[in-house]
Amino acid sequence: KNKMRDQEVTCHFCFQQFEVSLEIGSSCIGKNIEIYDCKVCCNPNRLEYVVDDGEIIITNVSDGNE
């Protein structure tokens, strides 16, 4: 069963921190890429993260417009 985990992210554009809910579960193991709009400046952030044993490791935050 998948769980949602809140994670702090620093926006690629405005460098403010905002929270995203990332899904962790058996179907989400390994590398994931999702687009999240910054809650401060509304620009799209491309979030690359790895789910490993229930832990979320954010590997890269970049421009989600590409």
PDBQT receptor file of N, H, CA, C and O in Angstrom, charges set to zero:
ATOM      1  N   LYS A   1       0.848  -1.199   0.000  1.00  0.00    +0.000 N 
ATOM      2  CA  LYS A   1       0.000   0.000   0.000  1.00  0.00    +0.000 C 
ATOM      3  C   LYS A   1       0.887   1.255   0.000  1.00  0.00    +0.000 C 
ATOM      4  O   LYS A   1       1.845   1.363   0.766  1.00  0.00    +0.000 OA
ATOM      5  N   ASN A   2       0.539   2.184  -0.873  1.00  0.00    +0.000 N 
ATOM      6  H   ASN A   2      -0.239   2.096  -1.495  1.00  0.00    +0.000 HD
ATOM      7  CA  ASN A   2       1.345   3.394  -1.014  1.00  0.00    +0.000 C 
ATOM      8  C   ASN A   2       1.003   4.411   0.063  1.00  0.00    +0.000 C 
ATOM      9  O   ASN A   2      -0.147   4.543   0.480  1.00  0.00    +0.000 OA
ATOM     10  N   LYS A   3       2.030   5.123   0.501  1.00  0.00    +0.000 N 
ATOM     11  H   LYS A   3       2.964   5.015   0.162  1.00  0.00    +0.000 HD
ATOM     12  CA  LYS A   3       1.854   6.185   1.481  1.00  0.00    +0.000 C 
ATOM     13  C   LYS A   3       2.333   7.488   0.841  1.00  0.00    +0.000 C 
ATOM     14  O   LYS A   3       3.159   7.493  -0.071  1.00  0.00    +0.000 OA
ATOM     15  N   MET A   4       1.782   8.591   1.354  1.00  0.00    +0.000 N 
ATOM     16  H   MET A   4       1.111   8.586   2.095  1.00  0.00    +0.000 HD
ATOM     17  CA  MET A   4       2.255   9.896   0.928  1.00  0.00    +0.000 C 
ATOM     18  C   MET A   4       3.208  10.432   1.986  1.00  0.00    +0.000 C 
ATOM     19  O   MET A   4       2.964  10.300   3.185  1.00  0.00    +0.000 OA
ATOM     20  N   ARG A   5       4.296  11.037   1.526  1.00  0.00    +0.000 N 
ATOM     21  H   ARG A   5       4.494  11.145   0.552  1.00  0.00    +0.000 HD
ATOM     22  CA  ARG A   5       5.285  11.590   2.454  1.00  0.00    +0.000 C 
ATOM     23  C   ARG A   5       5.558  13.026   2.033  1.00  0.00    +0.000 C 
ATOM     24  O   ARG A   5       5.895  13.294   0.879  1.00  0.00    +0.000 OA
ATOM     25  N   ASP A   6       5.407  13.952   2.986  1.00  0.00    +0.000 N 
ATOM     26  H   ASP A   6       5.133  13.734   3.923  1.00  0.00    +0.000 HD
ATOM     27  CA  ASP A   6       5.705  15.350   2.689  1.00  0.00    +0.000 C 
ATOM     28  C   ASP A   6       7.209  15.571   2.706  1.00  0.00    +0.000 C 
ATOM     29  O   ASP A   6       7.920  15.051   3.567  1.00  0.00    +0.000 OA
ATOM     30  N   GLN A   7       7.678  16.345   1.749  1.00  0.00    +0.000 N 
ATOM     31  H   GLN A   7       7.101  16.767   1.050  1.00  0.00    +0.000 HD
ATOM     32  CA  GLN A   7       9.103  16.575   1.595  1.00  0.00    +0.000 C 
ATOM     33  C   GLN A   7       9.334  18.052   1.257  1.00  0.00    +0.000 C 
ATOM     34  O   GLN A   7       8.616  18.636   0.444  1.00  0.00    +0.000 OA
ATOM     35  N   GLU A   8      10.345  18.640   1.894  1.00  0.00    +0.000 N 
ATOM     36  H   GLU A   8      10.928  18.166   2.554  1.00  0.00    +0.000 HD
ATOM     37  CA  GLU A   8      10.686  20.031   1.597  1.00  0.00    +0.000 C 
ATOM     38  C   GLU A   8      11.547  20.081   0.333  1.00  0.00    +0.000 C 
ATOM     39  O   GLU A   8      12.485  19.299   0.176  1.00  0.00    +0.000 OA
ATOM     40  N   VAL A   9      11.218  20.999  -0.550  1.00  0.00    +0.000 N 
ATOM     41  H   VAL A   9      10.456  21.634  -0.423  1.00  0.00    +0.000 HD
ATOM     42  CA  VAL A   9      11.966  21.177  -1.795  1.00  0.00    +0.000 C 
ATOM     43  C   VAL A   9      12.335  22.655  -1.908  1.00  0.00    +0.000 C 
ATOM     44  O   VAL A   9      11.552  23.524  -1.525  1.00  0.00    +0.000 OA
ATOM     45  N   THR A  10      13.514  22.934  -2.429  1.00  0.00    +0.000 N 
ATOM     46  H   THR A  10      14.150  22.228  -2.740  1.00  0.00    +0.000 HD
ATOM     47  CA  THR A  10      13.896  24.318  -2.717  1.00  0.00    +0.000 C 
ATOM     48  C   THR A  10      13.622  24.591  -4.193  1.00  0.00    +0.000 C 
ATOM     49  O   THR A  10      14.117  23.880  -5.067  1.00  0.00    +0.000 OA
ATOM     50  N   CYS A  11      12.835  25.618  -4.459  1.00  0.00    +0.000 N 
ATOM     51  H   CYS A  11      12.433  26.196  -3.749  1.00  0.00    +0.000 HD
ATOM     52  CA  CYS A  11      12.433  25.945  -5.829  1.00  0.00    +0.000 C 
ATOM     53  C   CYS A  11      13.644  26.288  -6.693  1.00  0.00    +0.000 C 
ATOM     54  O   CYS A  11      14.546  27.008  -6.265  1.00  0.00    +0.000 OA
ATOM     55  N   HIS A  12      13.645  25.760  -7.916  1.00  0.00    +0.000 N 
ATOM     56  H   HIS A  12      12.912  25.175  -8.264  1.00  0.00    +0.000 HD
ATOM     57  CA  HIS A  12      14.699  26.014  -8.888  1.00  0.00    +0.000 C 
ATOM     58  C   HIS A  12      14.707  27.484  -9.335  1.00  0.00    +0.000 C 
ATOM     59  O   HIS A  12      15.736  27.998  -9.774  1.00  0.00    +0.000 OA
ATOM     60  N   PHE A  13      13.558  28.151  -9.221  1.00  0.00    +0.000 N 
ATOM     61  H   PHE A  13      12.722  27.734  -8.864  1.00  0.00    +0.000 HD
ATOM     62  CA  PHE A  13      13.418  29.515  -9.744  1.00  0.00    +0.000 C 
ATOM     63  C   PHE A  13      13.584  30.583  -8.669  1.00  0.00    +0.000 C 
ATOM     64  O   PHE A  13      14.394  31.498  -8.818  1.00  0.00    +0.000 OA
ATOM     65  N   CYS A  14      12.812  30.467  -7.580  1.00  0.00    +0.000 N 
ATOM     66  H   CYS A  14      12.154  29.724  -7.459  1.00  0.00    +0.000 HD
ATOM     67  CA  CYS A  14      12.806  31.543  -6.575  1.00  0.00    +0.000 C 
ATOM     68  C   CYS A  14      13.574  31.167  -5.308  1.00  0.00    +0.000 C 
ATOM     69  O   CYS A  14      13.731  31.986  -4.402  1.00  0.00    +0.000 OA
ATOM     70  N   PHE A  15      14.049  29.926  -5.252  1.00  0.00    +0.000 N 
ATOM     71  H   PHE A  15      13.922  29.261  -5.988  1.00  0.00    +0.000 HD
ATOM     72  CA  PHE A  15      14.862  29.439  -4.132  1.00  0.00    +0.000 C 
ATOM     73  C   PHE A  15      14.143  29.435  -2.784  1.00  0.00    +0.000 C 
ATOM     74  O   PHE A  15      14.771  29.307  -1.733  1.00  0.00    +0.000 OA
ATOM     75  N   GLN A  16      12.814  29.577  -2.832  1.00  0.00    +0.000 N 
ATOM     76  H   GLN A  16      12.304  29.680  -3.686  1.00  0.00    +0.000 HD
ATOM     77  CA  GLN A  16      12.030  29.429  -1.609  1.00  0.00    +0.000 C 
ATOM     78  C   GLN A  16      11.749  27.947  -1.382  1.00  0.00    +0.000 C 
ATOM     79  O   GLN A  16      11.708  27.155  -2.324  1.00  0.00    +0.000 OA
ATOM     80  N   GLN A  17      11.558  27.591  -0.121  1.00  0.00    +0.000 N 
ATOM     81  H   GLN A  17      11.592  28.234   0.644  1.00  0.00    +0.000 HD
ATOM     82  CA  GLN A  17      11.218  26.207   0.173  1.00  0.00    +0.000 C 
ATOM     83  C   GLN A  17       9.713  26.025   0.129  1.00  0.00    +0.000 C 
ATOM     84  O   GLN A  17       8.955  26.879   0.586  1.00  0.00    +0.000 OA
ATOM     85  N   PHE A  18       9.294  24.902  -0.428  1.00  0.00    +0.000 N 
ATOM     86  H   PHE A  18       9.910  24.208  -0.799  1.00  0.00    +0.000 HD
ATOM     87  CA  PHE A  18       7.876  24.546  -0.390  1.00  0.00    +0.000 C 
ATOM     88  C   PHE A  18       7.770  23.037  -0.211  1.00  0.00    +0.000 C 
ATOM     89  O   PHE A  18       8.731  22.296  -0.415  1.00  0.00    +0.000 OA
ATOM     90  N   GLU A  19       6.581  22.610   0.173  1.00  0.00    +0.000 N 
ATOM     91  H   GLU A  19       5.800  23.213   0.339  1.00  0.00    +0.000 HD
ATOM     92  CA  GLU A  19       6.389  21.201   0.504  1.00  0.00    +0.000 C 
ATOM     93  C   GLU A  19       5.651  20.490  -0.615  1.00  0.00    +0.000 C 
ATOM     94  O   GLU A  19       4.689  21.017  -1.174  1.00  0.00    +0.000 OA
ATOM     95  N   VAL A  20       6.109  19.293  -0.935  1.00  0.00    +0.000 N 
ATOM     96  H   VAL A  20       6.890  18.865  -0.481  1.00  0.00    +0.000 HD
ATOM     97  CA  VAL A  20       5.412  18.455  -1.901  1.00  0.00    +0.000 C 
ATOM     98  C   VAL A  20       5.064  17.136  -1.214  1.00  0.00    +0.000 C 
ATOM     99  O   VAL A  20       5.740  16.713  -0.276  1.00  0.00    +0.000 OA
ATOM    100  N   SER A  21       4.002  16.497  -1.697  1.00  0.00    +0.000 N 
ATOM    101  H   SER A  21       3.454  16.841  -2.459  1.00  0.00    +0.000 HD
ATOM    102  CA  SER A  21       3.648  15.168  -1.207  1.00  0.00    +0.000 C 
ATOM    103  C   SER A  21       4.110  14.149  -2.222  1.00  0.00    +0.000 C 
ATOM    104  O   SER A  21       3.606  14.108  -3.345  1.00  0.00    +0.000 OA
ATOM    105  N   LEU A  22       5.065  13.327  -1.833  1.00  0.00    +0.000 N 
ATOM    106  H   LEU A  22       5.474  13.360  -0.922  1.00  0.00    +0.000 HD
ATOM    107  CA  LEU A  22       5.588  12.298  -2.724  1.00  0.00    +0.000 C 
ATOM    108  C   LEU A  22       5.041  10.946  -2.299  1.00  0.00    +0.000 C 
ATOM    109  O   LEU A  22       4.894  10.658  -1.111  1.00  0.00    +0.000 OA
ATOM    110  N   GLU A  23       4.745  10.132  -3.289  1.00  0.00    +0.000 N 
ATOM    111  H   GLU A  23       4.863  10.366  -4.254  1.00  0.00    +0.000 HD
ATOM    112  CA  GLU A  23       4.192   8.814  -3.027  1.00  0.00    +0.000 C 
ATOM    113  C   GLU A  23       5.323   7.818  -2.837  1.00  0.00    +0.000 C 
ATOM    114  O   GLU A  23       6.234   7.739  -3.660  1.00  0.00    +0.000 OA
ATOM    115  N   ILE A  24       5.263   7.065  -1.758  1.00  0.00    +0.000 N 
ATOM    116  H   ILE A  24       4.522   7.129  -1.089  1.00  0.00    +0.000 HD
ATOM    117  CA  ILE A  24       6.222   5.980  -1.593  1.00  0.00    +0.000 C 
ATOM    118  C   ILE A  24       5.460   4.682  -1.413  1.00  0.00    +0.000 C 
ATOM    119  O   ILE A  24       4.498   4.607  -0.649  1.00  0.00    +0.000 OA
ATOM    120  N   GLY A  25       5.899   3.678  -2.119  1.00  0.00    +0.000 N 
ATOM    121  H   GLY A  25       6.681   3.739  -2.740  1.00  0.00    +0.000 HD
ATOM    122  CA  GLY A  25       5.242   2.383  -2.045  1.00  0.00    +0.000 C 
ATOM    123  C   GLY A  25       5.959   1.421  -2.964  1.00  0.00    +0.000 C 
ATOM    124  O   GLY A  25       6.933   1.787  -3.622  1.00  0.00    +0.000 OA
ATOM    125  N   SER A  26       5.484   0.209  -3.011  1.00  0.00    +0.000 N 
ATOM    126  H   SER A  26       4.692  -0.088  -2.477  1.00  0.00    +0.000 HD
ATOM    127  CA  SER A  26       6.176  -0.830  -3.769  1.00  0.00    +0.000 C 
ATOM    128  C   SER A  26       6.284  -0.493  -5.251  1.00  0.00    +0.000 C 
ATOM    129  O   SER A  26       7.216  -0.937  -5.921  1.00  0.00    +0.000 OA
ATOM    130  N   SER A  27       5.328   0.297  -5.774  1.00  0.00    +0.000 N 
ATOM    131  H   SER A  27       4.571   0.658  -5.229  1.00  0.00    +0.000 HD
ATOM    132  CA  SER A  27       5.368   0.631  -7.201  1.00  0.00    +0.000 C 
ATOM    133  C   SER A  27       6.287   1.818  -7.484  1.00  0.00    +0.000 C 
ATOM    134  O   SER A  27       6.541   2.144  -8.643  1.00  0.00    +0.000 OA
ATOM    135  N   CYS A  28       6.785   2.464  -6.428  1.00  0.00    +0.000 N 
ATOM    136  H   CYS A  28       6.578   2.199  -5.486  1.00  0.00    +0.000 HD
ATOM    137  CA  CYS A  28       7.553   3.702  -6.595  1.00  0.00    +0.000 C 
ATOM    138  C   CYS A  28       9.036   3.515  -6.292  1.00  0.00    +0.000 C 
ATOM    139  O   CYS A  28       9.775   4.495  -6.206  1.00  0.00    +0.000 OA
ATOM    140  N   ILE A  29       9.481   2.271  -6.128  1.00  0.00    +0.000 N 
ATOM    141  H   ILE A  29       8.881   1.474  -6.197  1.00  0.00    +0.000 HD
ATOM    142  CA  ILE A  29      10.885   2.033  -5.801  1.00  0.00    +0.000 C 
ATOM    143  C   ILE A  29      11.756   2.442  -6.982  1.00  0.00    +0.000 C 
ATOM    144  O   ILE A  29      11.391   2.229  -8.138  1.00  0.00    +0.000 OA
ATOM    145  N   GLY A  30      12.905   3.030  -6.681  1.00  0.00    +0.000 N 
ATOM    146  H   GLY A  30      13.201   3.203  -5.742  1.00  0.00    +0.000 HD
ATOM    147  CA  GLY A  30      13.829   3.426  -7.736  1.00  0.00    +0.000 C 
ATOM    148  C   GLY A  30      13.664   4.885  -8.093  1.00  0.00    +0.000 C 
ATOM    149  O   GLY A  30      13.178   5.685  -7.294  1.00  0.00    +0.000 OA
ATOM    150  N   LYS A  31      14.076   5.225  -9.308  1.00  0.00    +0.000 N 
ATOM    151  H   LYS A  31      14.472   4.576  -9.958  1.00  0.00    +0.000 HD
ATOM    152  CA  LYS A  31      14.122   6.619  -9.735  1.00  0.00    +0.000 C 
ATOM    153  C   LYS A  31      12.759   7.078 -10.248  1.00  0.00    +0.000 C 
ATOM    154  O   LYS A  31      12.115   6.387 -11.038  1.00  0.00    +0.000 OA
ATOM    155  N   ASN A  32      12.335   8.235  -9.795  1.00  0.00    +0.000 N 
ATOM    156  H   ASN A  32      12.858   8.797  -9.154  1.00  0.00    +0.000 HD
ATOM    157  CA  ASN A  32      11.068   8.823 -10.219  1.00  0.00    +0.000 C 
ATOM    158  C   ASN A  32      11.305  10.264 -10.654  1.00  0.00    +0.000 C 
ATOM    159  O   ASN A  32      12.176  10.951 -10.121  1.00  0.00    +0.000 OA
ATOM    160  N   ILE A  33      10.514  10.714 -11.633  1.00  0.00    +0.000 N 
ATOM    161  H   ILE A  33       9.806  10.156 -12.066  1.00  0.00    +0.000 HD
ATOM    162  CA  ILE A  33      10.567  12.106 -12.067  1.00  0.00    +0.000 C 
ATOM    163  C   ILE A  33       9.140  12.639 -12.096  1.00  0.00    +0.000 C 
ATOM    164  O   ILE A  33       8.259  12.059 -12.730  1.00  0.00    +0.000 OA
ATOM    165  N   GLU A  34       8.929  13.747 -11.402  1.00  0.00    +0.000 N 
ATOM    166  H   GLU A  34       9.646  14.218 -10.887  1.00  0.00    +0.000 HD
ATOM    167  CA  GLU A  34       7.613  14.370 -11.398  1.00  0.00    +0.000 C 
ATOM    168  C   GLU A  34       7.763  15.876 -11.477  1.00  0.00    +0.000 C 
ATOM    169  O   GLU A  34       8.795  16.431 -11.097  1.00  0.00    +0.000 OA
ATOM    170  N   ILE A  35       6.717  16.538 -11.978  1.00  0.00    +0.000 N 
ATOM    171  H   ILE A  35       5.880  16.087 -12.286  1.00  0.00    +0.000 HD
ATOM    172  CA  ILE A  35       6.701  17.997 -12.058  1.00  0.00    +0.000 C 
ATOM    173  C   ILE A  35       5.794  18.532 -10.956  1.00  0.00    +0.000 C 
ATOM    174  O   ILE A  35       4.647  18.106 -10.818  1.00  0.00    +0.000 OA
ATOM    175  N   TYR A  36       6.323  19.474 -10.173  1.00  0.00    +0.000 N 
ATOM    176  H   TYR A  36       7.254  19.820 -10.286  1.00  0.00    +0.000 HD
ATOM    177  CA  TYR A  36       5.536  20.130  -9.128  1.00  0.00    +0.000 C 
ATOM    178  C   TYR A  36       5.649  21.635  -9.304  1.00  0.00    +0.000 C 
ATOM    179  O   TYR A  36       6.744  22.163  -9.495  1.00  0.00    +0.000 OA
ATOM    180  N   ASP A  37       4.519  22.321  -9.241  1.00  0.00    +0.000 N 
ATOM    181  H   ASP A  37       3.629  21.892  -9.086  1.00  0.00    +0.000 HD
ATOM    182  CA  ASP A  37       4.543  23.782  -9.290  1.00  0.00    +0.000 C 
ATOM    183  C   ASP A  37       4.928  24.320  -7.916  1.00  0.00    +0.000 C 
ATOM    184  O   ASP A  37       4.421  23.870  -6.888  1.00  0.00    +0.000 OA
ATOM    185  N   CYS A  38       5.833  25.288  -7.923  1.00  0.00    +0.000 N 
ATOM    186  H   CYS A  38       6.245  25.654  -8.757  1.00  0.00    +0.000 HD
ATOM    187  CA  CYS A  38       6.233  25.942  -6.679  1.00  0.00    +0.000 C 
ATOM    188  C   CYS A  38       5.022  26.622  -6.052  1.00  0.00    +0.000 C 
ATOM    189  O   CYS A  38       4.248  27.281  -6.746  1.00  0.00    +0.000 OA
ATOM    190  N   LYS A  39       4.858  26.463  -4.743  1.00  0.00    +0.000 N 
ATOM    191  H   LYS A  39       5.487  25.928  -4.179  1.00  0.00    +0.000 HD
ATOM    192  CA  LYS A  39       3.721  27.081  -4.070  1.00  0.00    +0.000 C 
ATOM    193  C   LYS A  39       3.940  28.569  -3.830  1.00  0.00    +0.000 C 
ATOM    194  O   LYS A  39       3.023  29.276  -3.413  1.00  0.00    +0.000 OA
ATOM    195  N   VAL A  40       5.160  29.045  -4.095  1.00  0.00    +0.000 N 
ATOM    196  H   VAL A  40       5.905  28.471  -4.434  1.00  0.00    +0.000 HD
ATOM    197  CA  VAL A  40       5.469  30.463  -3.900  1.00  0.00    +0.000 C 
ATOM    198  C   VAL A  40       5.381  31.219  -5.229  1.00  0.00    +0.000 C 
ATOM    199  O   VAL A  40       4.650  32.204  -5.333  1.00  0.00    +0.000 OA
ATOM    200  N   CYS A  41       6.128  30.761  -6.253  1.00  0.00    +0.000 N 
ATOM    201  H   CYS A  41       6.722  29.961  -6.170  1.00  0.00    +0.000 HD
ATOM    202  CA  CYS A  41       6.176  31.511  -7.524  1.00  0.00    +0.000 C 
ATOM    203  C   CYS A  41       5.437  30.816  -8.667  1.00  0.00    +0.000 C 
ATOM    204  O   CYS A  41       5.352  31.361  -9.768  1.00  0.00    +0.000 OA
ATOM    205  N   CYS A  42       4.900  29.617  -8.416  1.00  0.00    +0.000 N 
ATOM    206  H   CYS A  42       4.969  29.174  -7.522  1.00  0.00    +0.000 HD
ATOM    207  CA  CYS A  42       4.069  28.870  -9.381  1.00  0.00    +0.000 C 
ATOM    208  C   CYS A  42       4.823  28.323 -10.593  1.00  0.00    +0.000 C 
ATOM    209  O   CYS A  42       4.193  27.784 -11.504  1.00  0.00    +0.000 OA
ATOM    210  N   ASN A  43       6.146  28.445 -10.631  1.00  0.00    +0.000 N 
ATOM    211  H   ASN A  43       6.657  28.883  -9.892  1.00  0.00    +0.000 HD
ATOM    212  CA  ASN A  43       6.906  27.863 -11.741  1.00  0.00    +0.000 C 
ATOM    213  C   ASN A  43       7.022  26.354 -11.564  1.00  0.00    +0.000 C 
ATOM    214  O   ASN A  43       7.046  25.857 -10.438  1.00  0.00    +0.000 OA
ATOM    215  N   PRO A  44       7.094  25.619 -12.685  1.00  0.00    +0.000 N 
ATOM    216  CA  PRO A  44       7.165  24.164 -12.603  1.00  0.00    +0.000 C 
ATOM    217  C   PRO A  44       8.583  23.669 -12.294  1.00  0.00    +0.000 C 
ATOM    218  O   PRO A  44       9.541  24.018 -12.983  1.00  0.00    +0.000 OA
ATOM    219  N   ASN A  45       8.690  22.864 -11.261  1.00  0.00    +0.000 N 
ATOM    220  H   ASN A  45       7.912  22.581 -10.701  1.00  0.00    +0.000 HD
ATOM    221  CA  ASN A  45       9.960  22.262 -10.875  1.00  0.00    +0.000 C 
ATOM    222  C   ASN A  45       9.949  20.792 -11.267  1.00  0.00    +0.000 C 
ATOM    223  O   ASN A  45       9.012  20.060 -10.948  1.00  0.00    +0.000 OA
ATOM    224  N   ARG A  46      10.994  20.369 -11.956  1.00  0.00    +0.000 N 
ATOM    225  H   ARG A  46      11.755  20.964 -12.215  1.00  0.00    +0.000 HD
ATOM    226  CA  ARG A  46      11.150  18.968 -12.333  1.00  0.00    +0.000 C 
ATOM    227  C   ARG A  46      11.953  18.288 -11.230  1.00  0.00    +0.000 C 
ATOM    228  O   ARG A  46      13.142  18.546 -11.043  1.00  0.00    +0.000 OA
ATOM    229  N   LEU A  47      11.269  17.421 -10.515  1.00  0.00    +0.000 N 
ATOM    230  H   LEU A  47      10.303  17.212 -10.666  1.00  0.00    +0.000 HD
ATOM    231  CA  LEU A  47      11.855  16.780  -9.349  1.00  0.00    +0.000 C 
ATOM    232  C   LEU A  47      12.296  15.369  -9.697  1.00  0.00    +0.000 C 
ATOM    233  O   LEU A  47      11.491  14.538 -10.118  1.00  0.00    +0.000 OA
ATOM    234  N   GLU A  48      13.582  15.110  -9.515  1.00  0.00    +0.000 N 
ATOM    235  H   GLU A  48      14.235  15.785  -9.172  1.00  0.00    +0.000 HD
ATOM    236  CA  GLU A  48      14.079  13.747  -9.676  1.00  0.00    +0.000 C 
ATOM    237  C   GLU A  48      14.385  13.221  -8.287  1.00  0.00    +0.000 C 
ATOM    238  O   GLU A  48      15.107  13.855  -7.517  1.00  0.00    +0.000 OA
ATOM    239  N   TYR A  49      13.834  12.067  -7.973  1.00  0.00    +0.000 N 
ATOM    240  H   TYR A  49      13.247  11.552  -8.598  1.00  0.00    +0.000 HD
ATOM    241  CA  TYR A  49      14.081  11.506  -6.651  1.00  0.00    +0.000 C 
ATOM    242  C   TYR A  49      14.123   9.985  -6.707  1.00  0.00    +0.000 C 
ATOM    243  O   TYR A  49      13.605   9.353  -7.628  1.00  0.00    +0.000 OA
ATOM    244  N   VAL A  50      14.752   9.432  -5.698  1.00  0.00    +0.000 N 
ATOM    245  H   VAL A  50      15.173   9.945  -4.950  1.00  0.00    +0.000 HD
ATOM    246  CA  VAL A  50      14.887   7.987  -5.582  1.00  0.00    +0.000 C 
ATOM    247  C   VAL A  50      14.159   7.553  -4.312  1.00  0.00    +0.000 C 
ATOM    248  O   VAL A  50      14.300   8.175  -3.258  1.00  0.00    +0.000 OA
ATOM    249  N   VAL A  51      13.387   6.489  -4.426  1.00  0.00    +0.000 N 
ATOM    250  H   VAL A  51      13.273   5.984  -5.281  1.00  0.00    +0.000 HD
ATOM    251  CA  VAL A  51      12.766   5.889  -3.251  1.00  0.00    +0.000 C 
ATOM    252  C   VAL A  51      13.520   4.606  -2.943  1.00  0.00    +0.000 C 
ATOM    253  O   VAL A  51      13.600   3.695  -3.766  1.00  0.00    +0.000 OA
ATOM    254  N   ASP A  52      14.072   4.559  -1.733  1.00  0.00    +0.000 N 
ATOM    255  H   ASP A  52      14.007   5.299  -1.064  1.00  0.00    +0.000 HD
ATOM    256  CA  ASP A  52      14.870   3.408  -1.323  1.00  0.00    +0.000 C 
ATOM    257  C   ASP A  52      14.504   3.025   0.096  1.00  0.00    +0.000 C 
ATOM    258  O   ASP A  52      14.789   3.767   1.036  1.00  0.00    +0.000 OA
ATOM    259  N   ASP A  53      13.875   1.871   0.257  1.00  0.00    +0.000 N 
ATOM    260  H   ASP A  53      13.643   1.269  -0.506  1.00  0.00    +0.000 HD
ATOM    261  CA  ASP A  53      13.518   1.358   1.572  1.00  0.00    +0.000 C 
ATOM    262  C   ASP A  53      12.678   2.361   2.379  1.00  0.00    +0.000 C 
ATOM    263  O   ASP A  53      12.914   2.566   3.570  1.00  0.00    +0.000 OA
ATOM    264  N   GLY A  54      11.710   2.970   1.720  1.00  0.00    +0.000 N 
ATOM    265  H   GLY A  54      11.518   2.803   0.753  1.00  0.00    +0.000 HD
ATOM    266  CA  GLY A  54      10.822   3.909   2.392  1.00  0.00    +0.000 C 
ATOM    267  C   GLY A  54      11.389   5.293   2.592  1.00  0.00    +0.000 C 
ATOM    268  O   GLY A  54      10.704   6.171   3.116  1.00  0.00    +0.000 OA
ATOM    269  N   GLU A  55      12.635   5.510   2.183  1.00  0.00    +0.000 N 
ATOM    270  H   GLU A  55      13.192   4.797   1.758  1.00  0.00    +0.000 HD
ATOM    271  CA  GLU A  55      13.255   6.829   2.288  1.00  0.00    +0.000 C 
ATOM    272  C   GLU A  55      13.236   7.515   0.928  1.00  0.00    +0.000 C 
ATOM    273  O   GLU A  55      13.363   6.868  -0.112  1.00  0.00    +0.000 OA
ATOM    274  N   ILE A  56      13.074   8.832   0.954  1.00  0.00    +0.000 N 
ATOM    275  H   ILE A  56      12.971   9.357   1.799  1.00  0.00    +0.000 HD
ATOM    276  CA  ILE A  56      13.085   9.616  -0.281  1.00  0.00    +0.000 C 
ATOM    277  C   ILE A  56      14.374  10.417  -0.338  1.00  0.00    +0.000 C 
ATOM    278  O   ILE A  56      14.682  11.178   0.579  1.00  0.00    +0.000 OA
ATOM    279  N   ILE A  57      15.117  10.246  -1.409  1.00  0.00    +0.000 N 
ATOM    280  H   ILE A  57      14.866   9.628  -2.154  1.00  0.00    +0.000 HD
ATOM    281  CA  ILE A  57      16.327  11.020  -1.624  1.00  0.00    +0.000 C 
ATOM    282  C   ILE A  57      16.113  11.850  -2.885  1.00  0.00    +0.000 C 
ATOM    283  O   ILE A  57      15.994  11.299  -3.979  1.00  0.00    +0.000 OA
ATOM    284  N   ILE A  58      16.063  13.177  -2.735  1.00  0.00    +0.000 N 
ATOM    285  H   ILE A  58      16.160  13.624  -1.847  1.00  0.00    +0.000 HD
ATOM    286  CA  ILE A  58      15.890  14.046  -3.897  1.00  0.00    +0.000 C 
ATOM    287  C   ILE A  58      17.271  14.234  -4.542  1.00  0.00    +0.000 C 
ATOM    288  O   ILE A  58      18.206  14.722  -3.906  1.00  0.00    +0.000 OA
ATOM    289  N   THR A  59      17.376  13.839  -5.804  1.00  0.00    +0.000 N 
ATOM    290  H   THR A  59      16.617  13.442  -6.320  1.00  0.00    +0.000 HD
ATOM    291  CA  THR A  59      18.662  13.875  -6.480  1.00  0.00    +0.000 C 
ATOM    292  C   THR A  59      18.847  15.131  -7.321  1.00  0.00    +0.000 C 
ATOM    293  O   THR A  59      19.978  15.564  -7.542  1.00  0.00    +0.000 OA
ATOM    294  N   ASN A  60      17.753  15.722  -7.793  1.00  0.00    +0.000 N 
ATOM    295  H   ASN A  60      16.834  15.370  -7.613  1.00  0.00    +0.000 HD
ATOM    296  CA  ASN A  60      17.888  16.906  -8.633  1.00  0.00    +0.000 C 
ATOM    297  C   ASN A  60      16.568  17.663  -8.709  1.00  0.00    +0.000 C 
ATOM    298  O   ASN A  60      15.497  17.061  -8.776  1.00  0.00    +0.000 OA
ATOM    299  N   VAL A  61      16.660  18.993  -8.696  1.00  0.00    +0.000 N 
ATOM    300  H   VAL A  61      17.531  19.482  -8.642  1.00  0.00    +0.000 HD
ATOM    301  CA  VAL A  61      15.501  19.853  -8.953  1.00  0.00    +0.000 C 
ATOM    302  C   VAL A  61      15.912  20.762 -10.098  1.00  0.00    +0.000 C 
ATOM    303  O   VAL A  61      16.920  21.462 -10.009  1.00  0.00    +0.000 OA
ATOM    304  N   SER A  62      15.129  20.754 -11.181  1.00  0.00    +0.000 N 
ATOM    305  H   SER A  62      14.310  20.185 -11.254  1.00  0.00    +0.000 HD
ATOM    306  CA  SER A  62      15.491  21.558 -12.355  1.00  0.00    +0.000 C 
ATOM    307  C   SER A  62      14.239  22.186 -12.960  1.00  0.00    +0.000 C 
ATOM    308  O   SER A  62      13.141  22.068 -12.418  1.00  0.00    +0.000 OA
ATOM    309  N   ASP A  63      14.425  22.845 -14.076  1.00  0.00    +0.000 N 
ATOM    310  H   ASP A  63      15.318  22.941 -14.517  1.00  0.00    +0.000 HD
ATOM    311  CA  ASP A  63      13.361  23.561 -14.780  1.00  0.00    +0.000 C 
ATOM    312  C   ASP A  63      12.368  22.581 -15.379  1.00  0.00    +0.000 C 
ATOM    313  O   ASP A  63      12.741  21.743 -16.200  1.00  0.00    +0.000 OA
ATOM    314  N   GLY A  64      11.123  22.676 -14.980  1.00  0.00    +0.000 N 
ATOM    315  H   GLY A  64      10.820  23.356 -14.313  1.00  0.00    +0.000 HD
ATOM    316  CA  GLY A  64      10.100  21.765 -15.486  1.00  0.00    +0.000 C 
ATOM    317  C   GLY A  64       9.451  22.212 -16.788  1.00  0.00    +0.000 C 
ATOM    318  O   GLY A  64       8.508  21.575 -17.258  1.00  0.00    +0.000 OA
ATOM    319  N   ASN A  65       9.946  23.305 -17.382  1.00  0.00    +0.000 N 
ATOM    320  H   ASN A  65      10.712  23.822 -17.000  1.00  0.00    +0.000 HD
ATOM    321  CA  ASN A  65       9.366  23.809 -18.620  1.00  0.00    +0.000 C 
ATOM    322  C   ASN A  65       9.852  23.084 -19.859  1.00  0.00    +0.000 C 
ATOM    323  O   ASN A  65       9.210  23.157 -20.906  1.00  0.00    +0.000 OA
ATOM    324  N   GLU A  66      10.977  22.383 -19.762  1.00  0.00    +0.000 N 
ATOM    325  H   GLU A  66      11.499  22.324 -18.911  1.00  0.00    +0.000 HD
ATOM    326  CA  GLU A  66      11.598  21.820 -20.961  1.00  0.00    +0.000 C 
ATOM    327  C   GLU A  66      10.773  20.716 -21.600  1.00  0.00    +0.000 C 
ATOM    328  O   GLU A  66      11.177  20.153 -22.617  1.00  0.00    +0.000 OA
TER     329      GLU A  66
